[in-house]
Amino acid sequence: MLRVLFILLAVVSIALAIVLGQPVLYLVAFGLLVAAAAVLTLNMRRKHQDVPETFMQAPEQPEEDLSSLGIMDIKPVEAGGTASSEELDVAEAPVESTADVSTEADPEEAPQVVTQPSESPSAPATAPTAVTGGISRVRTRKPKARIMVSEASDEALGDVLIPCLRSLRASVDGYTVCLLRQEDVPLRYAVEVMVSQNSYARNGGSYSAKEPMLSGHKALVPVVYPRVGPNGFPAEKLGYYHEPINVRQIAIVPVIPRKDNNLYLLVVDTMNEDGFEAASVRILLEHYARLVSAILDTPVSQTSGDDEEPEPMRPRREIIADEMVRARSTEHPLSLALVYLNRGEALSGDGVGSVHELEEAFSKRLRSVTLDARVERFGELTYGIFYHGELGGLANWAGGIKEAFPEDDQAFEGGVSVGVAVMQDRHERADELRSEATAALEASFKSGECIIVE
């Protein structure tokens, strides 16, 4: 209250000084304000001294139970002595572990504790020190690349080139590696060998192109495109995929064998952003291109003749089963077409060699017509073709096969019979799909028309 009174008197003094014109009253007002400030300061100091000092006590920490650390018993050790394995209740756990993530941990295993004498010279010789073992470090295992497509247009050549391209893919962490053969008139690319982690990669045949993938470059010199898409390598040139695939980089190496006039392209793509820009990768690509060129220049020995037994074919039901699993896993349609050369026996003449030559020509034309489909020999003068296209275009596709073998064709006089079976949910086994395709082929042979069973 006193400081309030001083403030009021100061205000009154200032007012009187203004009204009466007495400057002395200003000094009185100033003195009253100083007195009010002094009273306020004294009151604040008094209140601060009256506040008792309090301190927070830290809660008492409970004594650590040694049994929770795995120490069942502590025994003193003589000075200069070492603890034997019998004196330790628990064996020391290894600090590191190379166990993979896939390995299940033993529930009885845990970080372990060993009691050992202290090594500090100032510590008593009988005072044990608890040493905790480090927790096992988990190392992740890099997932193994799953190859979805591994095919070659020529079986003998594929036995050599498929392992070669597989090793190249693993060496540069590629996504797809393929060997393409360029046909200039009209511009097409035939898939000679394909190794890919993507099921949309073409497993054979050929595809047309509007412009060359690579032109004006020297043989065996790798060309790396660090970007695929806008402002980079045009994505529409990746015709070796059935559908657009979002690859990041692509490398192309022209291969021109000495004994072959065709231009081959060794193509490697990757999902990595900077997978092919290193100089070591370019050198590796050049070495593999030289190897592929040498393989193409080396004639592949093939045995033929009446005395040689043909190599046993892989069971057809296994091939059908593989295609069924692949189609269902990728949710793609699947149709099995069986094609039979109607007058094949008459056209082949006498001798096994003549049959082989006719089948080779028959197979070559089928592969050129079906393009994206897989062609397999199902019997003498009979081939099976696996088609993954939509059902709406199946009739035109199958009709195109029959039209490619006109009855008045001198090489394949009499034409072909085509029977197609479309895989449905009712087809649980390979034999079920094959039996329907066989029935459709018999109906086609009798009627002369292309038969499709849905």
DRENLUM-216870 format. One record per residue (C-alpha): residue in one letter; x, y, z. Coordinates in steps of 0.05 Angstrom, whole numbers, padded with zeros to 5 digits, always signed. Layout:
% residues N
aXYZ
...
//
This chain:
% residues 454
m+00000+00000+00000
l+00058+00047+00015
r+00085+00044-00055
v+00016+00058-00083
l+00010+00120-00038
f+00078+00145-00062
i+00057+00137-00134
l-00009+00175-00122
l+00028+00232-00088
a+00077+00235-00145
v+00019+00243-00194
v-00012+00298-00152
s+00055+00335-00148
i+00063+00333-00223
a-00008+00361-00232
l+00004+00418-00182
a+00071+00434-00215
i+00035+00442-00281
v-00022+00484-00253
l+00018+00528-00205
g+00080+00531-00247
q+00126+00509-00190
p+00186+00468-00217
v+00203+00445-00146
l+00142+00401-00147
y+00173+00361-00204
l+00232+00343-00159
v+00183+00322-00104
a+00147+00277-00153
f+00212+00246-00175
g+00232+00232-00103
l+00164+00199-00089
l+00173+00152-00150
v+00243+00132-00126
a+00214+00117-00057
a+00160+00074-00089
a+00212+00034-00128
a+00254+00024-00065
v+00194-00003-00027
l+00177-00051-00084
t+00249-00077-00086
l+00250-00090-00011
n+00184-00128-00013
m+00209-00174-00070
r+00274-00190-00033
r+00236-00207+00031
k+00190-00255-00007
h+00248-00289-00041
q+00283-00301+00025
d+00221-00332+00056
v+00217-00388+00003
p+00247-00452+00032
e+00298-00488-00010
t+00274-00558-00030
f+00314-00613-00064
m+00286-00673-00101
q+00313-00739-00078
a+00330-00789-00131
p+00291-00854-00122
e+00332-00910-00095
q+00353-00958-00149
p+00337-01030-00132
e+00396-01074-00126
e+00409-01110-00191
d+00393-01184-00188
l+00454-01221-00214
s+00411-01281-00233
s+00375-01237-00284
l+00443-01229-00319
g+00455-01303-00320
i+00506-01302-00262
m+00487-01360-00218
d+00548-01358-00173
i+00611-01315-00163
k+00674-01348-00137
p+00737-01310-00118
v+00798-01325-00160
e+00869-01325-00132
a+00914-01269-00153
g+00949-01283-00219
g+00905-01343-00231
t+00855-01354-00287
a+00785-01381-00283
s+00776-01451-00308
s+00717-01473-00349
e+00689-01512-00290
e+00688-01449-00246
l+00646-01412-00297
d+00572-01427-00295
v+00559-01400-00364
a+00603-01405-00426
e+00623-01341-00461
a+00577-01325-00520
p+00610-01306-00586
v+00610-01232-00602
e+00593-01242-00675
s+00548-01290-00711
t+00544-01302-00785
a+00474-01331-00780
d+00427-01311-00836
v+00358-01281-00827
s+00327-01345-00852
t+00358-01385-00795
e+00313-01393-00735
a+00344-01374-00668
d+00347-01426-00613
p+00300-01401-00557
e+00350-01427-00505
e+00407-01385-00533
a+00416-01314-00505
p+00470-01264-00493
q+00513-01296-00439
v+00555-01270-00381
v+00623-01292-00357
t+00654-01276-00289
q+00728-01260-00296
p+00779-01227-00249
s+00789-01153-00261
e+00851-01136-00301
s+00859-01068-00268
p+00920-01067-00222
s+00884-01024-00171
a+00826-01072-00162
p+00828-01129-00111
a+00849-01195-00139
t+00787-01228-00112
a+00737-01179-00141
p+00703-01211-00201
t+00680-01169-00259
a+00617-01185-00300
v+00630-01184-00375
t+00569-01186-00420
g+00574-01220-00488
g+00552-01180-00549
i+00485-01193-00582
s+00492-01235-00645
r+00494-01191-00707
v+00442-01208-00760
r+00466-01207-00831
t+00414-01202-00886
r+00420-01249-00944
k+00411-01217-01012
p+00353-01250-01048
k+00374-01295-01105
a+00353-01271-01174
r+00297-01312-01203
i+00305-01325-01277
m+00236-01327-01310
v+00257-01336-01382
s+00318-01375-01407
e+00309-01396-01479
a+00348-01401-01544
s+00324-01408-01616
d+00374-01464-01628
e+00381-01518-01576
a+00454-01534-01590
l+00473-01461-01591
g+00432-01449-01528
d+00471-01500-01489
v+00532-01456-01497
l+00504-01385-01499
i+00451-01390-01443
p+00504-01403-01389
c+00547-01348-01420
l+00491-01296-01416
r+00471-01319-01347
s+00541-01306-01321
l+00541-01237-01355
r+00475-01219-01322
a+00501-01238-01254
s+00567-01202-01265
v+00536-01134-01281
d+00472-01143-01239
g+00430-01140-01302
y+00356-01151-01308
t+00353-01179-01379
v+00408-01203-01425
c+00392-01223-01496
l+00425-01235-01563
l+00385-01205-01621
r+00396-01217-01695
q+00378-01157-01740
e+00341-01169-01805
d+00343-01107-01848
v+00289-01119-01901
p+00240-01111-01869
l+00270-01086-01804
r+00260-01141-01753
y+00297-01169-01693
a+00300-01244-01681
v+00310-01266-01609
e+00367-01316-01612
v+00380-01323-01537
m+00340-01294-01479
v+00356-01294-01404
s+00311-01250-01362
q+00281-01241-01293
n+00217-01216-01324
s+00164-01263-01352
y+00144-01211-01404
a+00211-01221-01440
r+00204-01256-01507
n+00227-01328-01506
g+00237-01333-01581
g+00210-01311-01647
s+00220-01241-01675
y+00188-01172-01674
s+00185-01114-01722
a+00217-01046-01709
k+00207-00977-01739
e+00280-00957-01731
p+00344-00993-01713
m+00362-01001-01640
l+00434-00982-01656
s+00465-00955-01719
g+00533-00927-01740
h+00573-00959-01684
k+00634-01003-01687
a+00631-01077-01672
l+00649-01099-01602
v+00646-01028-01575
p+00594-01022-01518
v+00545-00965-01522
v+00514-00947-01455
y+00450-00906-01448
p+00447-00881-01376
r+00374-00865-01382
v+00315-00901-01413
g+00254-00860-01430
p+00246-00784-01442
n+00312-00751-01461
g+00345-00820-01464
f+00340-00886-01501
p+00268-00892-01529
a+00229-00942-01488
e+00189-00964-01549
k+00253-00995-01578
l+00252-01048-01523
g+00213-01094-01567
y+00243-01156-01535
y+00190-01147-01480
h+00117-01163-01494
e+00096-01102-01453
p+00132-01038-01431
i+00181-01050-01374
n+00209-00994-01332
v+00283-01009-01338
r+00333-00954-01318
q+00394-00965-01363
i+00411-01005-01425
a+00477-01026-01457
i+00483-01051-01529
v+00544-01083-01561
p+00545-01096-01637
v+00570-01166-01653
i+00590-01183-01725
p+00617-01254-01732
r+00668-01267-01786
k+00632-01327-01815
d+00563-01295-01812
n+00538-01235-01851
n+00484-01219-01800
l+00489-01164-01748
y+00478-01187-01677
l+00465-01143-01617
l+00484-01163-01546
v+00434-01125-01504
v+00436-01117-01428
d+00388-01075-01386
t+00383-01062-01311
m+00337-01034-01258
n+00394-00996-01225
e+00405-00922-01236
d+00480-00925-01249
g+00494-00998-01264
f+00531-00993-01330
e+00570-00927-01327
a+00633-00955-01294
a+00692-00968-01339
s+00700-01038-01311
v+00630-01056-01335
r+00644-01031-01405
i+00707-01073-01408
l+00668-01134-01384
l+00615-01123-01437
e+00668-01120-01491
h+00700-01185-01468
y+00633-01221-01467
a+00617-01194-01537
r+00682-01223-01563
l+00665-01289-01530
v+00596-01289-01563
s+00627-01272-01630
a+00676-01331-01623
i+00619-01378-01605
l+00579-01357-01666
d+00640-01369-01710
t+00650-01438-01681
p+00609-01492-01717
v+00566-01532-01669
s+00576-01606-01679
q+00511-01645-01689
t+00508-01720-01699
s+00462-01749-01751
g+00454-01814-01788
d+00418-01880-01783
d+00465-01909-01732
e+00458-01850-01683
e+00401-01851-01634
p+00364-01784-01627
e+00372-01749-01561
p+00313-01764-01515
m+00263-01707-01512
r+00240-01678-01447
p+00171-01705-01429
r+00118-01661-01461
r+00075-01663-01399
e+00131-01629-01360
i+00135-01573-01412
i+00060-01564-01410
a+00060-01564-01334
d+00114-01510-01333
e+00075-01466-01380
m+00011-01475-01339
v+00047-01456-01275
r+00079-01396-01308
a+00013-01371-01338
r-00024-01377-01272
s+00031-01345-01232
t+00032-01285-01279
e-00044-01286-01289
h-00036-01292-01365
p-00080-01333-01411
l-00052-01396-01442
s-00071-01435-01503
l-00039-01499-01529
a-00042-01508-01605
l-00022-01574-01637
v-00002-01569-01711
y+00006-01630-01755
l+00034-01632-01826
n-00021-01669-01864
r+00021-01702-01918
g+00085-01703-01879
e+00098-01777-01889
a+00092-01772-01964
l+00134-01709-01967
s+00190-01737-01924
g+00204-01796-01970
d+00247-01853-01943
g+00299-01848-01889
v+00305-01814-01821
g+00349-01759-01850
s+00294-01736-01897
v+00244-01732-01839
h+00293-01691-01799
e+00303-01642-01856
l+00228-01635-01866
e+00216-01625-01792
e+00270-01572-01789
a+00239-01533-01846
f+00169-01543-01815
s+00194-01518-01748
k+00229-01458-01779
r+00166-01434-01814
l+00124-01444-01752
r+00171-01401-01711
s+00171-01347-01763
v+00094-01346-01764
t+00079-01352-01690
l+00132-01300-01670
d+00121-01292-01594
a+00098-01363-01580
r+00139-01422-01555
v+00146-01478-01605
e+00162-01550-01582
r+00165-01615-01619
f+00109-01661-01595
g+00120-01719-01641
e+00139-01736-01712
l+00115-01679-01758
t+00074-01652-01699
y+00090-01589-01660
g+00060-01557-01600
i+00055-01481-01594
f+00042-01444-01529
y+00005-01378-01539
h-00003-01327-01482
g-00046-01277-01520
e-00117-01257-01503
l-00175-01301-01523
g-00203-01247-01569
g-00144-01253-01617
l-00136-01328-01613
a-00179-01344-01674
n-00139-01297-01719
w-00073-01323-01691
a-00092-01396-01702
g-00121-01380-01771
g-00055-01346-01789
i-00018-01411-01776
k-00063-01450-01823
e-00059-01396-01877
a+00018-01398-01873
f+00015-01470-01901
p-00030-01468-01963
e-00048-01536-01991
d-00016-01520-02059
d+00051-01503-02027
q+00103-01547-02059
a+00146-01553-01997
f+00086-01568-01951
e+00035-01596-01999
g-00031-01613-01965
g-00027-01559-01912
v-00032-01569-01838
s-00085-01586-01785
v-00090-01540-01725
g-00125-01558-01659
v-00125-01509-01601
a-00145-01518-01528
v-00153-01458-01481
m-00130-01469-01409
q-00188-01461-01360
d-00197-01473-01285
r-00219-01544-01300
h-00149-01561-01325
e-00112-01582-01263
r-00061-01628-01297
a-00021-01623-01361
d-00051-01686-01390
e-00121-01655-01387
l-00101-01595-01429
r-00062-01638-01478
s-00119-01688-01487
e-00167-01631-01507
a-00116-01603-01555
t-00107-01672-01586
a-00182-01681-01594
a-00185-01612-01628
l-00127-01633-01675
e-00164-01697-01695
a-00227-01657-01710
s-00186-01607-01751
f-00155-01664-01791
k-00223-01692-01808
s-00258-01626-01823
g-00201-01587-01853
e-00218-01528-01809
c-00181-01497-01750
i-00214-01522-01686
i-00211-01485-01619
v-00236-01515-01554
e-00251-01465-01498
//
